[in-house]
Amino acid sequence: MTASSLSAPPSAPENPPEPARVWMARGARAAVSIPAFILTAAFVGYAGLARETGLTLAETLAMTGLIWALPSIVVLTGALSSGMGLIPAGIAVALASVRLMPMTMALMPIVKVPGKTRTWQLLIASHFVAVTAWVFAMKNLPDMTREGRLPFFIGFGGAVTAFVFCMTGLAYLLVERLPDMVAGALVLLTPVYFLCSLWGAARVNADKVAMAAGLALGPVFFVYLPGLDLLWTGLVGGTLAYLGTRILRRGLF
C-alpha cells in the first residue's frame, strides 16, 4: 500500500439508480398537462359522435383503449356507420395508422437501454405512441437519464390513456347528444393542437417544410383523391420536403 493511497480520501459512493416505479410516478404526474386535457376534450367529442352513430358503451370504450389513436378511431367509426365491410374498414384504419410506424421507430432507440430493455417492455411503450405522447417524449426524454426514459414514458402514456378512457365513458353516459357544432369543434381541437406542437418541437427545417407542404397539398388530395388524401399528402409532402432540403444543403441552387 503506497503513501498516496493512504492519504487519499475515500471515494464517495455513486448514487444508486432510481427504481422504475419512481420514474413511472413522475411520468404519471407529468400527464396532468394542457395536452392531455385537449386530447380528453377531443375524446369527449368523439363520445358524442359514437353515441349518435349507434355504438354501445362497450364498443366505444374498447375502441378507445385498444386503438387509442383518435384519427383511426374516427375512421373506424365512420366505416361502421356506413356499413363498410370488415376488410375495407381494416384497410382504412391501417392506412390511417401507418403514420405511427415511423414515429415508433424514431422513439424506440431513445427509450431503449442497450442490453437491458426487453422486447415486451418496448411493445407496451409502443401502444402509447400517438402524437400527444410522441411530441412530449421527443421534447423531454433526451434530457433524462437513459434508464428512466422508458418507465417515465410508460407512466405518462398509461396515465393519459386511463384518464381519457374514463372521461370517454363518462361523457358517453352523461351526454345524450352533443350538438354537431360542438362535437366537431372538440374533435378538431386535437389536430389544431398537434400542428402547433409539432411545429414548436421541430428541430430541423425539413420538419417544418413537410408540415407546410402537407397543409398545402391536403385540400388538393382531399378533392381529387378522397379516402386516400391523408396517405398521399404525407407521401408527397414528406418526399418534397426531403428532396428540397437535400438540394438546398448541397447548394445546387
One Martini backbone bead per residue (centre of mass of N, CA, C, O) as a GRO file, in nm:
protein
  253
    1MET     BB    1   0.094   0.037   0.025
    2THR     BB    2   0.072   0.358  -0.041
    3ALA     BB    3   0.082   0.684   0.056
    4SER     BB    4  -0.134   0.794  -0.141
    5SER     BB    5  -0.356   0.591  -0.056
    6LEU     BB    6  -0.366   0.682   0.246
    7SER     BB    7  -0.432   1.000   0.186
    8ALA     BB    8  -0.670   0.934   0.032
    9PRO     BB    9  -0.986   0.980   0.001
   10PRO     BB   10  -1.270   0.842   0.000
   11SER     BB   11  -1.486   0.750  -0.222
   12ALA     BB   12  -1.785   0.829  -0.327
   13PRO     BB   13  -2.071   0.693  -0.361
   14GLU     BB   14  -2.278   0.604  -0.587
   15ASN     BB   15  -2.576   0.669  -0.701
   16PRO     BB   16  -2.842   0.502  -0.720
   17PRO     BB   17  -3.071   0.404  -0.915
   18GLU     BB   18  -3.381   0.468  -0.985
   19PRO     BB   19  -3.663   0.335  -0.978
   20ALA     BB   20  -3.918   0.276  -1.197
   21ARG     BB   21  -4.160   0.379  -1.020
   22VAL     BB   22  -4.060   0.669  -1.002
   23TRP     BB   23  -4.073   0.734  -1.306
   24MET     BB   24  -4.373   0.664  -1.342
   25ALA     BB   25  -4.477   0.879  -1.146
   26ARG     BB   26  -4.365   1.118  -1.304
   27GLY     BB   27  -4.522   1.062  -1.565
   28ALA     BB   28  -4.804   1.084  -1.437
   29ARG     BB   29  -4.771   1.381  -1.346
   30ALA     BB   30  -4.709   1.492  -1.639
   31ALA     BB   31  -5.005   1.430  -1.752
   32VAL     BB   32  -5.080   1.694  -1.608
   33SER     BB   33  -5.196   1.864  -1.890
   34ILE     BB   34  -5.288   2.032  -2.163
   35PRO     BB   35  -5.270   1.803  -2.376
   36ALA     BB   36  -5.454   1.603  -2.219
   37PHE     BB   37  -5.711   1.788  -2.216
   38ILE     BB   38  -5.740   1.815  -2.519
   39LEU     BB   39  -5.770   1.514  -2.577
   40THR     BB   40  -6.018   1.475  -2.398
   41ALA     BB   41  -6.205   1.668  -2.554
   42ALA     BB   42  -6.200   1.500  -2.813
   43PHE     BB   43  -6.324   1.238  -2.681
   44VAL     BB   44  -6.587   1.368  -2.601
   45GLY     BB   45  -6.673   1.421  -2.890
   46TYR     BB   46  -6.662   1.119  -2.970
   47ALA     BB   47  -6.881   1.014  -2.780
   48GLY     BB   48  -7.109   1.158  -2.928
   49LEU     BB   49  -7.058   1.025  -3.202
   50ALA     BB   50  -7.091   0.728  -3.112
   51ARG     BB   51  -7.383   0.752  -3.009
   52GLU     BB   52  -7.505   0.854  -3.278
   53THR     BB   53  -7.410   0.597  -3.444
   54GLY     BB   54  -7.462   0.330  -3.225
   55LEU     BB   55  -7.266   0.277  -3.016
   56THR     BB   56  -7.161   0.125  -2.758
   57LEU     BB   57  -6.994   0.145  -2.470
   58ALA     BB   58  -6.806  -0.097  -2.517
   59GLU     BB   59  -6.713  -0.014  -2.803
   60THR     BB   60  -6.600   0.263  -2.731
   61LEU     BB   61  -6.392   0.164  -2.516
   62ALA     BB   62  -6.241  -0.040  -2.692
   63MET     BB   63  -6.140   0.167  -2.901
   64THR     BB   64  -5.995   0.353  -2.702
   65GLY     BB   65  -5.794   0.133  -2.569
   66LEU     BB   66  -5.686  -0.024  -2.839
   67ILE     BB   67  -5.635   0.205  -3.053
   68TRP     BB   68  -5.633   0.532  -2.944
   69ALA     BB   69  -5.614   0.667  -3.206
   70LEU     BB   70  -5.836   0.897  -3.315
   71PRO     BB   71  -5.838   0.881  -3.627
   72SER     BB   72  -5.887   0.572  -3.636
   73ILE     BB   73  -6.154   0.575  -3.479
   74VAL     BB   74  -6.310   0.756  -3.676
   75VAL     BB   75  -6.278   0.574  -3.922
   76LEU     BB   76  -6.420   0.325  -3.800
   77THR     BB   77  -6.687   0.461  -3.736
   78GLY     BB   78  -6.754   0.540  -4.028
   79ALA     BB   79  -6.747   0.250  -4.140
   80LEU     BB   80  -6.978   0.137  -3.961
   81SER     BB   81  -7.202   0.351  -4.039
   82SER     BB   82  -7.175   0.272  -4.365
   83GLY     BB   83  -7.137  -0.053  -4.399
   84MET     BB   84  -6.862  -0.152  -4.403
   85GLY     BB   85  -6.649  -0.380  -4.435
   86LEU     BB   86  -6.398  -0.537  -4.272
   87ILE     BB   87  -6.166  -0.506  -4.476
   88PRO     BB   88  -6.195  -0.204  -4.557
   89ALA     BB   89  -6.176  -0.103  -4.264
   90GLY     BB   90  -5.892  -0.214  -4.207
   91ILE     BB   91  -5.750  -0.053  -4.431
   92ALA     BB   92  -5.828   0.230  -4.333
   93VAL     BB   93  -5.692   0.207  -4.055
   94ALA     BB   94  -5.408   0.142  -4.157
   95LEU     BB   95  -5.368   0.408  -4.316
   96ALA     BB   96  -5.414   0.592  -4.060
   97SER     BB   97  -5.166   0.430  -3.890
   98VAL     BB   98  -4.890   0.444  -4.051
   99ARG     BB   99  -4.769   0.702  -3.906
  100LEU     BB  100  -4.673   0.542  -3.639
  101MET     BB  101  -4.418   0.392  -3.730
  102PRO     BB  102  -4.198   0.620  -3.748
  103MET     BB  103  -4.246   0.715  -3.459
  104THR     BB  104  -4.159   0.451  -3.322
  105MET     BB  105  -3.873   0.431  -3.454
  106ALA     BB  106  -3.775   0.703  -3.321
  107LEU     BB  107  -3.831   0.629  -3.009
  108MET     BB  108  -3.700   0.356  -2.923
  109PRO     BB  109  -3.391   0.444  -2.908
  110ILE     BB  110  -3.445   0.640  -2.665
  111VAL     BB  111  -3.574   0.419  -2.449
  112LYS     BB  112  -3.347   0.229  -2.496
  113VAL     BB  113  -3.143  -0.019  -2.329
  114PRO     BB  114  -2.874  -0.166  -2.399
  115GLY     BB  115  -2.914  -0.502  -2.279
  116LYS     BB  116  -3.201  -0.449  -2.099
  117THR     BB  117  -3.425  -0.415  -2.281
  118ARG     BB  118  -3.727  -0.550  -2.353
  119THR     BB  119  -3.963  -0.628  -2.578
  120TRP     BB  120  -4.224  -0.604  -2.399
  121GLN     BB  121  -4.165  -0.311  -2.315
  122LEU     BB  122  -4.182  -0.188  -2.602
  123LEU     BB  123  -4.472  -0.280  -2.662
  124ILE     BB  124  -4.605  -0.112  -2.445
  125ALA     BB  125  -4.499   0.166  -2.542
  126SER     BB  126  -4.618   0.154  -2.838
  127HIS     BB  127  -4.922   0.194  -2.760
  128PHE     BB  128  -4.867   0.516  -2.675
  129VAL     BB  129  -4.824   0.599  -2.969
  130ALA     BB  130  -4.882   0.937  -3.015
  131VAL     BB  131  -4.872   1.259  -3.061
  132THR     BB  132  -4.875   1.352  -2.771
  133ALA     BB  133  -4.654   1.156  -2.657
  134TRP     BB  134  -4.436   1.202  -2.875
  135VAL     BB  135  -4.382   1.502  -2.839
  136PHE     BB  136  -4.313   1.488  -2.541
  137ALA     BB  137  -4.078   1.284  -2.566
  138MET     BB  138  -3.892   1.432  -2.778
  139LYS     BB  139  -3.859   1.686  -2.581
  140ASN     BB  140  -3.780   1.532  -2.282
  141LEU     BB  141  -3.612   1.260  -2.280
  142PRO     BB  142  -3.313   1.350  -2.362
  143ASP     BB  143  -3.278   1.488  -2.058
  144MET     BB  144  -3.269   1.205  -1.951
  145THR     BB  145  -3.207   0.927  -1.819
  146ARG     BB  146  -3.207   0.628  -1.975
  147GLU     BB  147  -3.341   0.449  -1.746
  148GLY     BB  148  -3.604   0.660  -1.722
  149ARG     BB  149  -3.760   0.677  -1.996
  150LEU     BB  150  -3.949   0.432  -2.015
  151PRO     BB  151  -4.110   0.459  -1.746
  152PHE     BB  152  -4.201   0.747  -1.800
  153PHE     BB  153  -4.361   0.692  -2.061
  154ILE     BB  154  -4.553   0.480  -1.942
  155GLY     BB  155  -4.671   0.665  -1.725
  156PHE     BB  156  -4.779   0.877  -1.918
  157GLY     BB  157  -4.948   0.701  -2.112
  158GLY     BB  158  -5.121   0.555  -1.895
  159ALA     BB  159  -5.253   0.808  -1.771
  160VAL     BB  160  -5.383   0.923  -2.024
  161THR     BB  161  -5.548   0.674  -2.103
  162ALA     BB  162  -5.713   0.643  -1.841
  163PHE     BB  163  -5.845   0.923  -1.843
  164VAL     BB  164  -5.976   0.908  -2.123
  165PHE     BB  165  -6.139   0.653  -2.076
  166CYS     BB  166  -6.318   0.762  -1.846
  167MET     BB  167  -6.426   1.022  -1.992
  168THR     BB  168  -6.563   0.876  -2.225
  169GLY     BB  169  -6.766   0.715  -2.057
  170LEU     BB  170  -6.894   0.957  -1.915
  171ALA     BB  171  -6.985   1.108  -2.170
  172TYR     BB  172  -7.168   0.882  -2.280
  173LEU     BB  173  -7.368   0.890  -2.027
  174LEU     BB  174  -7.427   1.217  -2.004
  175VAL     BB  175  -7.433   1.258  -2.318
  176GLU     BB  176  -7.678   1.233  -2.536
  177ARG     BB  177  -7.629   1.501  -2.735
  178LEU     BB  178  -7.429   1.657  -2.928
  179PRO     BB  179  -7.371   1.908  -3.101
  180ASP     BB  180  -7.228   1.922  -3.400
  181MET     BB  181  -7.046   2.169  -3.346
  182VAL     BB  182  -6.916   2.066  -3.082
  183ALA     BB  183  -6.805   1.794  -3.176
  184GLY     BB  184  -6.628   1.907  -3.405
  185ALA     BB  185  -6.458   2.101  -3.230
  186LEU     BB  186  -6.336   1.886  -3.038
  187VAL     BB  187  -6.201   1.708  -3.254
  188LEU     BB  188  -6.034   1.956  -3.389
  189LEU     BB  189  -5.854   2.040  -3.150
  190THR     BB  190  -5.625   1.832  -3.176
  191PRO     BB  191  -5.495   1.897  -3.459
  192VAL     BB  192  -5.425   2.187  -3.383
  193TYR     BB  193  -5.233   2.111  -3.156
  194PHE     BB  194  -5.046   1.929  -3.316
  195LEU     BB  195  -4.938   2.142  -3.509
  196CYS     BB  196  -4.817   2.332  -3.294
  197SER     BB  197  -4.633   2.118  -3.159
  198LEU     BB  198  -4.468   2.026  -3.405
  199TRP     BB  199  -4.355   2.304  -3.473
  200GLY     BB  200  -4.211   2.349  -3.193
  201ALA     BB  201  -4.048   2.055  -3.208
  202ALA     BB  202  -3.889   2.129  -3.443
  203ARG     BB  203  -3.531   2.081  -3.541
  204VAL     BB  204  -3.582   2.093  -3.848
  205ASN     BB  205  -3.663   2.220  -4.157
  206ALA     BB  206  -3.799   1.966  -4.280
  207ASP     BB  207  -4.042   1.959  -4.091
  208LYS     BB  208  -4.167   2.233  -4.175
  209VAL     BB  209  -4.189   2.172  -4.475
  210ALA     BB  210  -4.379   1.928  -4.446
  211MET     BB  211  -4.613   2.081  -4.313
  212ALA     BB  212  -4.656   2.289  -4.537
  213ALA     BB  213  -4.710   2.081  -4.761
  214GLY     BB  214  -4.956   1.949  -4.623
  215LEU     BB  215  -5.137   2.203  -4.616
  216ALA     BB  216  -5.137   2.237  -4.931
  217LEU     BB  217  -5.214   1.928  -5.024
  218GLY     BB  218  -5.463   1.831  -4.869
  219PRO     BB  219  -5.702   1.967  -5.031
  220VAL     BB  220  -5.632   1.841  -5.304
  221PHE     BB  221  -5.659   1.534  -5.223
  222PHE     BB  222  -5.948   1.558  -5.112
  223VAL     BB  223  -6.074   1.613  -5.395
  224TYR     BB  224  -5.914   1.386  -5.590
  225LEU     BB  225  -5.846   1.167  -5.322
  226PRO     BB  226  -6.066   1.029  -5.164
  227GLY     BB  227  -5.943   0.835  -4.879
  228LEU     BB  228  -5.617   0.908  -4.976
  229ASP     BB  229  -5.519   1.190  -4.874
  230LEU     BB  230  -5.331   1.131  -4.633
  231LEU     BB  231  -5.127   0.950  -4.774
  232TRP     BB  232  -5.044   1.149  -5.011
  233THR     BB  233  -4.962   1.386  -4.838
  234GLY     BB  234  -4.731   1.246  -4.686
  235LEU     BB  235  -4.570   1.139  -4.929
  236VAL     BB  236  -4.532   1.402  -5.096
  237GLY     BB  237  -4.453   1.605  -4.876
  238GLY     BB  238  -4.209   1.447  -4.760
  239THR     BB  239  -4.050   1.421  -5.025
  240LEU     BB  240  -4.021   1.723  -5.088
  241ALA     BB  241  -3.878   1.797  -4.825
  242TYR     BB  242  -3.633   1.614  -4.858
  243LEU     BB  243  -3.533   1.707  -5.137
  244GLY     BB  244  -3.517   2.012  -5.080
  245THR     BB  245  -3.312   2.003  -4.842
  246ARG     BB  246  -3.088   1.852  -4.995
  247ILE     BB  247  -3.042   2.064  -5.213
  248LEU     BB  248  -2.978   2.306  -5.024
  249ARG     BB  249  -2.729   2.177  -4.882
  250ARG     BB  250  -2.565   2.140  -5.165
  251GLY     BB  251  -2.602   2.402  -5.344
  252LEU     BB  252  -2.764   2.386  -5.631
  253PHE     BB  253  -2.922   2.689  -5.573
   0.00000   0.00000   0.00000
